[in-house]
Amino acid sequence: MAVELRQVKFGSGTPDLLITGGVHGDEFEPIQAITRLIDVFGHRSDRLNGRLTLVPCVNEAAFLRGHRCADDGLDLARTCPGNPNGSITKQTAWALSSLIRSADYYIDLHTGGTEFSLYPLAGYVLHADRNILEQQRSMAQAFNLPVIWGTAANLQGRSLSVARDAGVPAIYCEYLGSATCSLDGVDAYVEGCMNVMANLGMIERRVTESKIQHIVEDDRPESGHLQVCNPSPVTGYFEPSVQLGQKIEVGQPLGTVYDLQSGKPHSLSAEHDGIVLMLRTFPRVRRGETVGVVLGCENDTARDAAGE
């Protein structure tokens, strides 16, 4: 039997906004936030303009395993648009892609899962269609997280690549991780989704004070591929030297990997100035896996926290 995503719909007509969580089975704030949104709009759907489709946990097979991926080992965020006759992840990707294509707007909520923590951000691809790009910029700013990050549109297999090809304005968000469920993250996701809904004219909502610290757009190929940055030279134990969100300069140590076999330390340093956007919090690291990501802020167009 083909995979059917558990979804809850409110309202009708346009705009039609899709919000998903649990694309990876070890990311918990999105699931809790969307569950809370279901409760909110279960009591106020009469004040909703348009249609809201909520999917708390896209990848139930992975969630039940407590892992990023289901038992076929495929990453759902690399498998879209999927195959209705394939493995469990390919079927799930197919069902998700079908939902995305039917929407007018899309928000995909994520975290760093069990191995990483991410500084809160709202991201989008640098879409070739100027109108779609501007809508995505507006959605990301409305979501109101500290970092806004526009990245290359060439990456494939993602939920946002399906949206890109379908001409659906879309953003994704990241908030912490480390195999926990931050209540601050849940609150921020609920607030952010409702901010975007207000931005789209779906609900009436007071504009909140901006929390945006950095707006960075980077059109270099693979610029949004977090997992290829700062790879470990050996398999071993990672000990960080920095904290999430910290400003860092080129050459400054990110941390040290201690070789599992020899115990020899290998220091990894920042290749450019910026802020620590992602940091490995699960100490075991395999050779070639990332220990973290530094977001270069050379093209930063927002004021930082000091108001500069």
Steps between C-alpha positions, in 0.01 A plus 500: 500500500633844409597736782234753600611797708301580811377855445251743644333767288327820606307748286463507124590704195819698458765553604575135573789470747670166574711459817693178564716357779670172566659461158779350707397267781731651764377859482244572768427873534322508160270212596402664828456843342271373224301297754449824691392679179241228444360575844505877440316488168264232619353781712530793258469361148198726445742797498728345241521639148609227261605142568758374751638146462703368794713182500666455842711197411570428134746217560320282755712196413817689597338651810403157632863393463619815677735570212545749217411233244263206472629143482579523128781740594391775260493865602154632413649847445717355222236271344231736369299478280509129585319205347151369588620143444836527675622442854332663800705820471444528124125456551500761777696740279245449222209576735676809638586627152138464390388712796760767428396529135137553602581787740530874435766547770714263704687499835721204593612489866825328605763475776853362525367159604699275734849602386493878449365826630420791268475869572137595425455587134247535221634406157398490138649428160602786273224430252547608138149647494532845658140507619533165680833607650347819641212303651746263664702789639182648643398167660845451655504852645148456636600174674733716712795280598853638559644389164355521150696299246446490126697222330569346160201359318690209342466242780275205414291250695370745757150613586602848389628372165152359436350838593758675280407291195127540568524879537382487863656768726659307787721541805658256742593567861755358744500532879752326726480119521733266696230237557299730726177696463558863591181671618649829380535340158141379504379847597712663230365263236138559599555877501692490172237300315227734617713800401524361147126434494442864592747605231294301247173656617369174649456632855516832681798528729701777662847549353760392755838662565766383257747236623694494173876543545641390164372476143743315275454389139760269346450379142810281486417142392426271797492798737205351689658155543592503868634146516801565274652782709803455726537121466687305765835359379463190721245290683490584866369725776419868433556761767374847396686822580213735409134548576199520272441854373849615600686742276817340369798614294693319229757264652326483836457139623155344463604203708713188516441145379687231693583200283320189629800274437800715591348769718686760292325840501405665172401868523249649254495874438256745346568568133332842511350756736140457604276344762476137611181393324514127570700300751540127555369413846516120468870443569561200276597609150601289204768599255351739243203600714453865593583640842319827437422789267614862508264738324699768323338839553684699232168561324309563821234766440339504846608674815673274749397472862708809587312708245798553273 
